[in-house]
Amino acid sequence: MQNAALEQFAHQKYLSLESFRKDGTPVATPVWFAEADGVFYIYSLADAGKVKRIRNSPRVRIAPCDIRGKLKGSWVEAEARILDESAAPHAHKLLNQKYGLVKLIGDFFSKLRKRKRVTITINPAESPTRT
């Protein structure tokens, strides 16, 4: 990881992804993530609210959290981008390495149910913000 603001994500299983509605209202969601070279990768169902909000505005904030979304660190400003399908395998490889069998089982059931998913990159800004 690049700097102290990102070190807080080391050895964490979840991050809180805060995306913003059109009216500016923040919505935080705990998600699995993988990190490589200071870039974070997540995935989601294509029709999820967070995906719609990111399509509307790439501005997001991230912070380490637990499974219920309780913060374990400081918010970091970031920019999110939905990847095209050709870039998704890299993200899933990183996520599979981190979450192993549990993710693979989830992938199997998603394919079985024909659920469309997207992968998202999150590029953090340099300094954390406090809430």
Contact map, one row per residue, 1 for C-alpha under 8 A:
11100110010000000000000000000000000111000000000000000000000000000000000000000000000000000000000000000000000000000000000000000000000
11110110000000000000000000000000000011000000000000000000000000000000000000000000000000000000000000000000000000000000000000000000000
11111110000000000000000000000000000000000000000000000000000000000000000000000000000000000000000000000000000000000000000000000100000
01111111000000000000000000000000000000000000000000000000000000000000000000000000000000000000000000000000000000000000000000000000000
00111111000000000000000000000000000000000000000000000000000000000000000001010000000000000000000000000000000000000000000000000111000
11111111110000000000000000000000000001000000000000000000000000000000000000000000000000000000000000000000000000000000000000000000000
11111111110000000000000000000000000000000000000000000000000000000000000000000000000000000000000000000000000000000000000000000000000
00011111110000000000000000000000000000000000000000000000000000010000000010000000000000000000000000000000000000000000000000000000000
00000111111100100000000000000000000000000000000000000000000000110000000000000000000000000000000000000000000000000000000000000000000
10000111111100000000000000000000000000000000000000000000000000000000000000000000000000000000000000000000000000000000000000000000000
00000000111110000000000000000000000000000000000000000000000000000000000000000000000000000000000000000000000000000000000000000000000
00000000111111100000000000000000000000000000000000000000000000011000000000000000000000000000000000000000000000000000000000000000000
00000000001111100000000000000001100000000000000000000000000000000100000000000000000000000000000000000000000000000000000000000000000
00000000000111110000000000000111100000000000000000000000000000011110000000000000000000000000000000000000000000000000000000000000000
00000000100111111000000000000111100000000000000000000000000001111100100000000000000000000000000000000000000000000000000000000000000
00000000000001111100000000011110000000000000000000000000000011111000101000000000000000000000000000000000000000000000000000000000000
00000000000000111110000000111110000000000000000000000000000111100000000000000000000000000000000000000000000000000000000000000000000
00000000000000011111000001111000000000000000000000000000000111000000000000000000000000000000000000000000000000000000000000000000000
00000000000000001111100001110000000000000000000001001100001110000000000000000000000000000000000000000000000000000000000000000000000
00000000000000000111111111100000000000000000000000001100101100000000000000000000000000000000000000000000000000000000000000000000000
00000000000000000011111111100000000000000000000000001000000000000000000000000000000000000000000000000000000000000000000000000000000
00000000000000000001111110000000000000000000000000001001000000000000000000000000000000000000000000000000000000000000000000000000000
00000000000000000001111110000000000000000000000000000000000000000000000000000000000000000000000000000000000000000000000000000000000
00000000000000000001111111000000000000000000000000000000000000000000000000000000000000000000000000000000000000000000000000000000000
00000000000000000001111111100000000000000000000000000000000000000000000000000000000000000000000000000000000000000000000000000000000
00000000000000000111100111110000000000000000000000000000000000000000000000000000000000000000000000000000000000000000000000000000000
00000000000000001111100011111000000000000000000000000000000000000000000000000000000000000000000000000000000000000000000000000000000
00000000000000011110000001111100000000000000000000000000000000000000100000000000000000000000000000000000000000000000000000000000000
00000000000000011100000000111110000000000000000001000000000000000000100000000000000000000000000000000000000000000000000000000000000
00000000000001111000000000011111000000000000000000000000000000001111100000000000000000000000000000000000000000000000000000000000000
00000000000001111000000000001111100000000100000000000000000000000010000000000000000000000000000000000000000000000000000000000000000
00000000000011100000000000000111110000000110000000000000000000000000000000000000000000000000001000000000000000000000000000000000000
00000000000011100000000000000011111000011110000000000000000000000000000000000000000000000000001000000000000000000000000000000000000
00000000000000000000000000000001111100011100000000000000000000000000000000000000000000000010011001000000000000000000000000000000000
00000000000000000000000000000000111111111000000000000000000000000000000000000000000000000000010000000000000000000000000000000000000
10000000000000000000000000000000011111110000000000000000000000000000000000000000000000000000000000000000000000000000000000000000000
11000000000000000000000000000000001111100000000000000000000000000000000000000000000000000000000000000000000000000000000000000000000
11000100000000000000000000000000001111110000000000000000000000000000000000000000000000000000000000000000000000000000000000110000000
00000000000000000000000000000000001111111000000000000000000000000000000000000000000000000000000000000000000000000000000011110000000
00000000000000000000000000000000111101111100000000000000000000000000000000000000000000000000000000000000000000000000000011100000000
00000000000000000000000000000000111000111110000000000000000000000000000000000000000000000010001000000000000000000000001111000000000
00000000000000000000000000000011110000011111000000000000000000000000000000000000000000000010001000000000000000000000001111000000000
00000000000000000000000000000001100000001111100000000000000000000000000000000000000000000000000000000000000000000000111100000000000
00000000000000000000000000000000000000000111110100100000000000000000000000000000000000000000000000000000000000000000111100000000000
00000000000000000000000000000000000000000011111100100000000000000000000000000000000000000000000000000000000000000011110000000000000
00000000000000000000000000000000000000000001111100100000000000000000000000000000000000000000000000000000000000000001110000000000000
00000000000000000000000000000000000000000000111110110000000000000000000000000000000000000000000000000000000000000001000000000000000
00000000000000000000000000000000000000000001111111110000000000000000000000000000000000000000000000000000000000000000000000000000000
00000000000000000000000000000000000000000000001111111000000000000000000000000000000000000000000000000000000000000000000000000000000
00000000000000000010000000001000000000000000000111111100000000000000000000000000000000000000000000000000000000000000000000000000000
00000000000000000000000000000000000000000001111111111110000000000000000000000000010000000000000000000000000000000000000000000000000
00000000000000000000000000000000000000000000001111111111000000000000000000000000000000000000000000000000000000000000000000000000000
00000000000000000011110000000000000000000000000011111111110000000000000000000000000000000000000000000000000000000000000000000000000
00000000000000000011000000000000000000000000000001111111111100000000000000000001110000000000000000000000000000000000000000000000000
00000000000000000000000000000000000000000000000000111111110000000000000000000000110000000000000000000000000000000000000000000000000
00000000000000000000010000000000000000000000000000011111110000000000000000000000000000000000000000000000000000000000000000000000000
00000000000000000001000000000000000000000000000000001111111000000000000000000000000000000000000000000000000000000000000000000000000
00000000000000000000000000000000000000000000000000001111111100000000000000000011100000000000000000000000000000000000000000000000000
00000000000000000011000000000000000000000000000000000100111110000000000000001111000000000000000000000000000000000000000000000000000
00000000000000001111000000000000000000000000000000000100011111000000000000001111000000000000000000000000000000000000000000000000000
00000000000000011110000000000000000000000000000000000000001111100000000000111110000000000000000000000000000000000000000000000000000
00000000000000111100000000000000000000000000000000000000000111110000000000111100000000000000000000000000000000000000000000000000000
00000000100000111000000000000000000000000000000000000000000011111000001111110000000000000000000000000000000000000000000000000000000
00000001100101110000000000000000000000000000000000000000000001111100001111000000000000000000000000000000000000000000000000000000000
00000000000101110000000000000100000000000000000000000000000000111111111110000000000000000000000000000000000000000000000000000000000
00000000000011100000000000000100000000000000000000000000000000011111111100000000000000000000000000000000000000000000000000000000000
00000000000001000000000000000110000000000000000000000000000000001111110000000000000000000000000000000000000000000000000000000000000
00000000000000000000000000000100000000000000000000000000000000001111110000000000000000000000000000000000000000000000000000000000000
00000000000000110000000000011100000000000000000000000000000000001111111000000000000000000000000000000000000000000000000000000000000
00000000000000000000000000000000000000000000000000000000000000001111111100000000000000000000000000000000000000000000000000000000000
00000000000000010000000000000000000000000000000000000000000000111100111111000000000000000000000000000000000000000000000000000000000
00000000000000000000000000000000000000000000000000000000000000111100011111000000000000000000000000000000000000000000000000000000000
00000001000000000000000000000000000000000000000000000000000000111000001111100000000000000000000000000000000000000000000000000000000
00001000000000000000000000000000000000000000000000000000000000110000001111110000000000000000000000000000000000000000000000000001111
00000000000000000000000000000000000000000000000000000000000011100000000011111000000000000000000000000000000000000000000000000001111
00001000000000000000000000000000000000000000000000000000000011100000000001111100000000000000000000000000000000000000000000011111100
00000000000000000000000000000000000000000000000000000000001111000000000000111110000000000000000000000000000000000000000000011011100
00000000000000000000000000000000000000000000000000000000001111000000000000011111000000000000000000000000000000000000000001111000000
00000000000000000000000000000000000000000000000000000000011110000000000000001111100000000000000000000000000000000000000001111000000
00000000000000000000000000000000000000000000000000000100011100000000000000000111110000000000000000000000000000000000000111100000000
00000000000000000000000000000000000000000000000000000110010000000000000000000011111000000000000000000000000000000000000111000000000
00000000000000000000000000000000000000000000000000100110000000000000000000000001111100000000000000000000000000000000011110000000000
00000000000000000000000000000000000000000000000000000000000000000000000000000000111111110000000000000000000000000000011110000000000
00000000000000000000000000000000000000000000000000000000000000000000000000000000011111110000000000000000000000000000001000000000000
00000000000000000000000000000000000000000000000000000000000000000000000000000000001111111000000000000000000000000000010000000000000
00000000000000000000000000000000000000000000000000000000000000000000000000000000001111111000000000000000000000000000000000000000000
00000000000000000000000000000000000000000000000000000000000000000000000000000000001111111110000000000000000000000000000000000000000
00000000000000000000000000000000000000000000000000000000000000000000000000000000001111111111000000000000000000000000011000000000000
00000000000000000000000000000000000000000000000000000000000000000000000000000000000011111111100000000000000000000000000000000000000
00000000000000000000000000000000000000000000000000000000000000000000000000000000000000111111110000000000000000000000000000000000000
00000000000000000000000000000000010000001100000000000000000000000000000000000000000000111111111000000000000000000000001000000000000
00000000000000000000000000000000000000000000000000000000000000000000000000000000000000011111111100000000000000000000001000000000000
00000000000000000000000000000000000000000000000000000000000000000000000000000000000000001111111110000000000000000000000000000000000
00000000000000000000000000000000011000000000000000000000000000000000000000000000000000000111111111000000000000000000000000000000000
00000000000000000000000000000001110000001100000000000000000000000000000000000000000000000011111111110010000000000000000000000000000
00000000000000000000000000000000000000000000000000000000000000000000000000000000000000000001111111111011000000000000000000000000000
00000000000000000000000000000000000000000000000000000000000000000000000000000000000000000000111111110000000000000000000000000000000
00000000000000000000000000000000010000000000000000000000000000000000000000000000000000000000011111110000000000000000000000000000000
00000000000000000000000000000000000000000000000000000000000000000000000000000000000000000000001111111110000000000000000000000000000
00000000000000000000000000000000000000000000000000000000000000000000000000000000000000000000001111111111000000000000000000000000000
00000000000000000000000000000000000000000000000000000000000000000000000000000000000000000000000100111111100000000000000000000000000
00000000000000000000000000000000000000000000000000000000000000000000000000000000000000000000000000111111110000000000000000000000000
00000000000000000000000000000000000000000000000000000000000000000000000000000000000000000000001100111111111000000000000000000000000
00000000000000000000000000000000000000000000000000000000000000000000000000000000000000000000000100011111111100000000000000000000000
00000000000000000000000000000000000000000000000000000000000000000000000000000000000000000000000000001111111110000000000000000000000
00000000000000000000000000000000000000000000000000000000000000000000000000000000000000000000000000000111111111000000000000000000000
00000000000000000000000000000000000000000000000000000000000000000000000000000000000000000000000000000011111111100000000000000000000
00000000000000000000000000000000000000000000000000000000000000000000000000000000000000000000000000000001111111110000000000000000000
00000000000000000000000000000000000000000000000000000000000000000000000000000000000000000000000000000000111111111000000000000000000
00000000000000000000000000000000000000000000000000000000000000000000000000000000000000000000000000000000011111111111000000000000000
00000000000000000000000000000000000000000000000000000000000000000000000000000000000000000000000000000000001111111110000000000000000
00000000000000000000000000000000000000000000000000000000000000000000000000000000000000000000000000000000000111111110000000000000000
00000000000000000000000000000000000000000000000000000000000000000000000000000000000000000000000000000000000011111110000000000000000
00000000000000000000000000000000000000000000000000000000000000000000000000000000000000000000000000000000000001111111000000000000000
00000000000000000000000000000000000000000000100000000000000000000000000000000000000000000000000000000000000001111111100000000000000
00000000000000000000000000000000000000000000111000000000000000000000000000000000000000000000000000000000000001000111110000000000000
00000000000000000000000000000000000000000011110000000000000000000000000000000000000000000000000000000000000000000011111000000000000
00000000000000000000000000000000000000000011110000000000000000000000000000000000011010010000000000000000000000000001111100000000000
00000000000000000000000000000000000000001111000000000000000000000000000000000000011100010011000000000000000000000000111110000000000
00000000000000000000000000000000000000001111000000000000000000000000000000000001111000000000000000000000000000000000011111000000000
00000000000000000000000000000000000000111100000000000000000000000000000000000001111000000000000000000000000000000000001111100000000
00000000000000000000000000000000000000111100000000000000000000000000000000000111100000000000000000000000000000000000000111110000000
00000000000000000000000000000000000001110000000000000000000000000000000000000111000000000000000000000000000000000000000011111000000
00000000000000000000000000000000000001100000000000000000000000000000000000011110000000000000000000000000000000000000000001111100000
00000000000000000000000000000000000000000000000000000000000000000000000000011110000000000000000000000000000000000000000000111111000
00101000000000000000000000000000000000000000000000000000000000000000000000010000000000000000000000000000000000000000000000011111000
00001000000000000000000000000000000000000000000000000000000000000000000000011000000000000000000000000000000000000000000000001111100
00001000000000000000000000000000000000000000000000000000000000000000000001111000000000000000000000000000000000000000000000001111110
00000000000000000000000000000000000000000000000000000000000000000000000001111000000000000000000000000000000000000000000000000011111
00000000000000000000000000000000000000000000000000000000000000000000000001100000000000000000000000000000000000000000000000000001111
00000000000000000000000000000000000000000000000000000000000000000000000001100000000000000000000000000000000000000000000000000000111
